[in-house]
């Protein structure tokens, strides 16, 4: 059974940092790309960052580039999102996703709230 579990969200002040984790199981880790998405209230879910198969490449949406870093750890079968200099507009539920052609999986998400 494939499982993705996001954690590490919480309440932080503007300018603070959080480290999100996505623990995975039941999949061949190196066969997947991984991404972080987020969804704010009343808005569509949007991609935040993606890391390619075997850490081949990383991509970020413009609003987070330079502040967020996506990484993975093959030994732990985990994906991380280091979030620095957080802003109120980063407030959202953050979801991790495993991507493979014909076999994509979503985690449940973790709430990030950034206060002024």
FENPEPE-V5801 format. One record per residue. N is the residue number from 1. SS is DSSP state (hx for helix, st for strand, lp for the rest). PHI is phi in degrees with one decimal (none if undefined). BURIAL is # if it has 24 or more other C-alpha atoms within 12 Angstrom, else .. Layout:
BEGIN
n=N ss=SS phi=PHI burial=BURIAL
n=N ss=SS phi=PHI burial=BURIAL
END
This chain:
BEGIN
n=1 ss=lp phi=none burial=.
n=2 ss=lp phi=-81.0 burial=.
n=3 ss=st phi=-136.7 burial=.
n=4 ss=st phi=-125.9 burial=#
n=5 ss=st phi=-128.8 burial=#
n=6 ss=st phi=-88.8 burial=#
n=7 ss=st phi=-153.6 burial=#
n=8 ss=lp phi=104.4 burial=#
n=9 ss=lp phi=-71.2 burial=#
n=10 ss=st phi=168.2 burial=#
n=11 ss=st phi=-102.2 burial=#
n=12 ss=st phi=-141.5 burial=#
n=13 ss=st phi=-80.3 burial=.
n=14 ss=lp phi=-51.8 burial=.
n=15 ss=lp phi=91.6 burial=.
n=16 ss=lp phi=-81.3 burial=#
n=17 ss=lp phi=-133.0 burial=#
n=18 ss=st phi=-142.5 burial=#
n=19 ss=st phi=-120.6 burial=#
n=20 ss=st phi=-90.8 burial=#
n=21 ss=st phi=-123.4 burial=#
n=22 ss=st phi=-128.4 burial=#
n=23 ss=st phi=-86.2 burial=#
n=24 ss=st phi=-121.5 burial=#
n=25 ss=st phi=-155.4 burial=.
n=26 ss=lp phi=80.1 burial=.
n=27 ss=lp phi=-132.7 burial=.
n=28 ss=lp phi=-83.3 burial=.
n=29 ss=hx phi=-55.0 burial=#
n=30 ss=hx phi=-73.8 burial=#
n=31 ss=hx phi=-88.9 burial=.
n=32 ss=lp phi=-119.1 burial=#
n=33 ss=st phi=-90.6 burial=#
n=34 ss=st phi=-131.2 burial=#
n=35 ss=st phi=-140.4 burial=#
n=36 ss=st phi=-111.2 burial=#
n=37 ss=st phi=-118.3 burial=#
n=38 ss=st phi=-144.8 burial=#
n=39 ss=st phi=-141.5 burial=#
n=40 ss=lp phi=-89.4 burial=#
n=41 ss=lp phi=-55.0 burial=.
n=42 ss=lp phi=77.0 burial=.
n=43 ss=lp phi=-121.0 burial=.
n=44 ss=lp phi=-73.7 burial=.
n=45 ss=lp phi=-66.6 burial=.
n=46 ss=st phi=-130.6 burial=#
n=47 ss=st phi=-71.8 burial=#
n=48 ss=st phi=-109.8 burial=#
n=49 ss=st phi=-156.5 burial=#
n=50 ss=st phi=-142.0 burial=#
n=51 ss=st phi=-123.4 burial=#
n=52 ss=lp phi=-75.9 burial=#
n=53 ss=hx phi=-57.2 burial=#
n=54 ss=hx phi=64.3 burial=.
n=55 ss=hx phi=57.6 burial=.
n=56 ss=lp phi=-68.4 burial=.
n=57 ss=lp phi=-165.9 burial=.
n=58 ss=st phi=-132.4 burial=#
n=59 ss=st phi=-138.2 burial=#
n=60 ss=st phi=-137.4 burial=#
n=61 ss=lp phi=-72.0 burial=.
n=62 ss=lp phi=-57.8 burial=.
n=63 ss=lp phi=-70.3 burial=.
n=64 ss=lp phi=-115.4 burial=#
n=65 ss=st phi=-58.8 burial=.
n=66 ss=lp phi=91.6 burial=.
n=67 ss=lp phi=-111.8 burial=#
n=68 ss=st phi=-108.4 burial=#
n=69 ss=st phi=-135.4 burial=#
n=70 ss=st phi=-98.1 burial=#
n=71 ss=st phi=-150.0 burial=#
n=72 ss=st phi=-140.3 burial=#
n=73 ss=st phi=-133.3 burial=.
n=74 ss=lp phi=-61.1 burial=.
n=75 ss=lp phi=-64.6 burial=.
n=76 ss=lp phi=-102.2 burial=.
n=77 ss=lp phi=52.2 burial=#
n=78 ss=st phi=-132.5 burial=#
n=79 ss=st phi=-123.7 burial=#
n=80 ss=st phi=-129.0 burial=#
n=81 ss=st phi=-133.5 burial=#
n=82 ss=st phi=-84.9 burial=#
n=83 ss=st phi=-117.7 burial=#
n=84 ss=lp phi=-118.7 burial=#
n=85 ss=lp phi=48.9 burial=#
n=86 ss=lp phi=-66.1 burial=#
n=87 ss=lp phi=-123.3 burial=#
n=88 ss=hx phi=-54.8 burial=.
n=89 ss=hx phi=-69.6 burial=.
n=90 ss=hx phi=-81.8 burial=#
n=91 ss=lp phi=-60.7 burial=#
n=92 ss=st phi=-178.7 burial=#
n=93 ss=st phi=-87.5 burial=#
n=94 ss=st phi=-103.0 burial=#
n=95 ss=st phi=-120.7 burial=#
n=96 ss=st phi=-101.1 burial=#
n=97 ss=st phi=-142.0 burial=#
n=98 ss=st phi=-99.5 burial=#
n=99 ss=st phi=-119.2 burial=#
n=100 ss=lp phi=-151.6 burial=.
n=101 ss=lp phi=-50.8 burial=.
n=102 ss=lp phi=79.6 burial=.
n=103 ss=lp phi=-146.9 burial=.
n=104 ss=lp phi=-104.8 burial=.
n=105 ss=st phi=-137.1 burial=#
n=106 ss=st phi=-111.6 burial=#
n=107 ss=lp phi=-88.1 burial=#
n=108 ss=lp phi=-81.4 burial=.
n=109 ss=lp phi=100.3 burial=#
n=110 ss=st phi=-139.5 burial=#
n=111 ss=st phi=-80.8 burial=#
n=112 ss=st phi=-118.3 burial=#
n=113 ss=st phi=-125.4 burial=#
n=114 ss=st phi=-114.6 burial=#
n=115 ss=st phi=-100.9 burial=.
n=116 ss=lp phi=-71.9 burial=.
END
